[in-house]
Amino acid sequence: MRKVYARYENCKLDFIPTPLDINKPIKKDNFLLEKILRKLPSKQYILYFGSLSRIKGVDLMADVINKLSPKHPKLGFVFVGVDYGLPDGKPLSEFIYGQCQKYKKQILFFTYQPRKRLHPVIKNAYGIAAPSRVDNYPNTCLEAQTLGIPVIGTNNSSIDEIIIDGKTGFIAENSSPTSIASKVESLLEMSKKERLEMQKEIAKNISCILKEDRIKILIKYYEKVIKEYKEQNK
């Protein structure tokens, strides 16, 4: 996002990485998870959660589904979030269903869900799809990682600043359904031992992030901005 602003607005931005809050207990609500598992015979699914829009690359998932489903006919694809549609106004749910007629039974869409209801769905997912064309150090990736779930993201999107390719998830080529599908395939082909190793790497990476004390960094930045403002307005 800093590069985008620098290119189009000639504006240099400061960057504060998103803080993590994993100590607060969350009261679980399994209603949505139970609904998903009733509809998916294999109980296995790739999850996308967050805003459903073109900038988040959700439209690319139509091709990804078509590429993966012939080989994985029982794999589910679950989307949770507000559907902002395509630039022409067509809802993304309608677009994906239309492009994936053969595999409609494997695809589920749900609107925005409260955190207590979404957490069990994230934790039960086989992996998280994050196919953004451009992003801003997304909370979705961090939240999935705190729960030990691998993320399939894209390069040059900021997600590659969070996910370590092959260690804490996979990084595909930006805007490439073929590459995204290939990385999902890599995740599906992992042995139990390899998946456990990845989960250990995820935990290690999250531990390093927590040691950064990003809340303190953010407070110091606020203090700096307030001080500069006061000095300019004396």
Buried (B, 14 or more C-beta within 10 A) or exposed (E): EEEEEEEEEEEEEEEEBBBBEBEEEEEEBBEBBEEBBEBBEEEBBBBBBBBBBBBBBBBBBBBBBBBBBEEBEEBBBBBBBEBBBBEEEEBBBEBBBEBBEEBEEBBBBBEBBEEBBBBBBBBBBBBBBBBBBBBEBBEBBBBBBBBBBBBBBBBBBBBBEBBBBEBBBBBBBBBBBEBBBBBBBBBBEBEEEEBEEBBEBBBEBBEEBBEEEBEEEBEEEEEEEEEEEEEEEE
